[in-house]
Amino acid sequence: AIMPVVMVGACLGVFAYVTGNSVFARYLFLPHIAGAGELMIFCAAMAGAGLAFLWFNTHPAQVFMGDVGALALGAALGTIAVIVRQEIVLAIMGGIFVVEALSVMLQVSWFKYTKKRFGQGRRLLKMAPLHHHFEKNGWKETQVVVRFWIITMLLCLVGLSTLKLR
């Protein structure tokens, strides 16, 4: 999850810079938020720290993040998106995070529904969250990771394109 966090954080940094600059904000029809440009520094630090973490987390991993780090990074991205008023763009750029969370919710809901209805729980996916489903289908872990990175890059480009598509 660290590379998608780095990419989404860097893109949110662009939004922070643009909304903090009155000339760019007026040109791109974004609300000007005084002082929001300073978040670019935080986004750059988060991206840099993420890349440094990735250096030691590549296969085979020497360091693992855990829930505390992942939840803190997610909260940081959400807070930045709220400050620069780009919550929907965050949902687009962080589409991998959204799909992963939805896959767990759908799996649990479907399992509970079918258990109540038929007496035996059934599954939508072989395993939730979604990346484990792909691993159960024979994809290597590195395949899943790199493909999720590619999808995140494309979603970040879509999110950045909304700067001018307003």
N, C-alpha and C positions, 0 to 999 in steps of 0.2 A: 504493500500500500504506500510505501514511501515515495516512489517516483510519481504516482498520480498526485500525491500531496504537494510535491515540489512543483509539478507543472501547474496545478490549479492555483497554488499559492503565488507563483510568478505571474500568472494571468490576472489574478485578483490585485496584485501589485500594480499592474498596468491600469486597471480600473481605479485604484486608489490614487495613482498619480494624476490621471485624467480628471477625476472629480475634484481633486484638490487644486487644480489649476483652472482659474476662472476663464481664461481664453479658450483652452481646449474643451472645457465643460460646455461653454456657450456654443462653440462650433459643432460639437457632437450632440447637442440637445440633452445633455445630462445635467442633473442638479449639481450646482457647485456646493461643495461641503468644505468649509474653511478648515484647514488643518488635516484633511484626509490624506493629503500627499505624503505626510509623515509616515503613514502606514506602509509606504513603499519600502522604507528601511526595514520594518519588521518582516515584510514579505520576503525581502532579499535575504535577511538573516535566517528565516525559516527555510528557504530554498537551499541556502548554503549549508545549513546544519543537516538538512535532509540528504544532500549529496554526500556529505562527510559520513553520515550514518550508512549510506548505501555502499560506500567503499568497504566497510567491514561486514555488510549484510549480504553481499553477493554470494552465490553458491560456491562452496559450502559456507554457510553463515557462521560467523564468529560471534556476532552480537544479535540479539533479538529485541524487538521493540516492546511487545506486551500491550496489554489493554490501557495502562495508564498513559503511555506515550501516544497511542493511536487515538484515544478519546480526547486527549489534550490538543492534538493537531487538528482533529475534526472540529473541536470547539473553537480553536483559533480561526480556522477557515470560515466557520459560520459567523463568528463575531465580525470578522473583516467584511464579509458580504453584507451583514446588517448595517454596519457603519457606512459603507459606500452605496447602500441601497441597491444591491444587485443579488438579491436572494434567489430569484428565478434563474439568473445566469449561473449561479453556483450550482443549482440543481442540474443544469445542462452540463456544465464543465465537469462536475463530480458525478456524472452519470453512472460510472462504475460503482461508486459507493451506494448510490440509490438502488441500482439493480441488485447488488449484493444484499442489501437490507430487505428489499422486497422479496427476494427469493426465499429468505428465511421466514418472513411473515406468511407468504403463500404456502410454503411447505408445512408449517405448523398448523395453519388454519385448515388446509385441506386434510391433513392427517386427523385432526380433531373432528372435523365434519364427517369424514368417512367412517371414523370409529363410532361415532354416535349413530350414524345412519345405517351402517352395514355390520357393526359389531367388530370390525377389524379395520385398523387404520391403513390407508393407502398413501403412497408417496407420489408427488409430481416429479421430483428430481431423485436421482440416485442418492444424493447426499446434499444437504444445504450447509453453508452458502454455496452459491453458484460455482465458484472456482473449484470446489471439491467435486461437484458433479462432473465437470470437465476432466478432472484427474481420474475419476472412476470410469470415464469413457475412454481412457487410454492416452490422454494428453500428458506429456511430461510437465512437471511443475514449472520449469523454465519457459516452456511453450505458453502456458497459461499466463504467466507473469508478463512476458514480452507482448503477447497479444492484448492484454489489458492495458499495457502502456501505449500501444498503438491506438487503441480505441480512445484512451484518455487524450492523446495528442490531437486526434481528430475532433473530439468534443471541445477541447480548449480552443481550437481554431474556430469552431462554430460559435462558441461563447465570445471570443474576441471579435468575430464578425458582427456581433450585435452592437458593437460600438458605433458603427456607421449605418446600420440597417434600421434605425429608429425613425 
